[in-house]
Amino acid sequence: MPIYEYRCLKCRHEFGRLVRSAGEEQTLACPRCGKKDLEKKLSVFAARDGATSKPALPPSCAGCRNAGGPCPMRQ
């Protein structure tokens, strides 16, 4: 069950909700002002497999010789 992030178009309040079904999403309202005029935000997620891992490199740096060092693409 995904957690979606929303922004109220009336009061600009941002909040997240666990949405169990598409029908449930139609009944959502802003917890601050009560309006149903919401915008679903694009959000990212994180997942862990329990192993110690390094942060993922951006696609442009995946094959970089300086992986782990200063990025020449960002200087």
Steps between C-alpha positions, in 0.01 A plus 500: 500500500666818383531825689426789268590864554252774419488881487177690554445745214299731730725541808824339364521260797705187424418165658536127446237225509499122488263422212353150491298535178441739211146564628636615835710761326185666363378574855821665627480853635762738635539450876555875546220662299278206401507570125519209257695690234827308537808451287690172528869575538775305331692331778794267530530198719780325681546130551750309709589136474656488846854501365740786547505691177639817349271769358411440137685708246305710252476333156751747352761389758441124490811426293707792624866432583466734798211308658510579869718806443427851377270487200653669194150541355404734785806723514 
